[in-house]
Amino acid sequence: MAFIEPVTLSDHGISLVPLELSHEDGLRAAAADGELWNLRITSVPDPQGTRKYIQDALDGRAAGHRFAFAVLEQATGTVLGTSSYHDILPAVKRVEIGYTWYARRCQRTHVNTTAKLLLMGHAFDTLGCHVVGWRTDNFNYASQQAIERLGARKDGVIRGHAIRRDGTIRDTVMYSMRSGEWPEARAQLLYLRQRRQA
């Protein structure tokens, strides 16, 4: 039995469903909103690379190290973006959350907060994870701020860690949250989401 079984997570008008090839058109449309593939510090696929992006995620699921979700608007079924558990380590009950991106119209809305609440809640409360981690490009300041707003703590920087799509080598900023920190982080995220909609 896999550590992470297929599951649909839903709250606040958002659903996370296991990413499948059938989401190709929706994911391509989400990426086109803002031409997100032009950002050198993200992994957003260009239109021609969308199918391979999904297939790579499915291969990661089969290998047990990644489980990708399509993030949908519940009312319409529209694909808003994607997020994944990755670097899954069942023996130490640790997952990371990443490969996250959304259509530009969804950025700075409740979508990311809701998706992260769902993923963190499932990781800590259902899977029994001791630690949830995040990583991001050292130049992706927006991502670093978003991770810090979740309540994650900065663990450090791995220098010369990965190659960007343009061939340059990036430093990777690492963050984590332990299970004992989750209840307070959850309360704060729910508070911030409520304030945003007030």
Protein Blocks (a to p, Z undefined) as FASTA:
>chain_A
ZZbdcddddeehiacddddfklmmmmmmmmmnoplmlpmkbcbdcfklmmmmmmmmmmmm
mnopaccdddddfklopafbdcddehiafknopaddehiacdfklgoiaklmmmmmmmmm
mmmmmnopabdcddddfklmmlmmmmmmnopacfbdcehkbccfkopacddddddddfkl
mmmmmmmmmmmmmmmmZZ
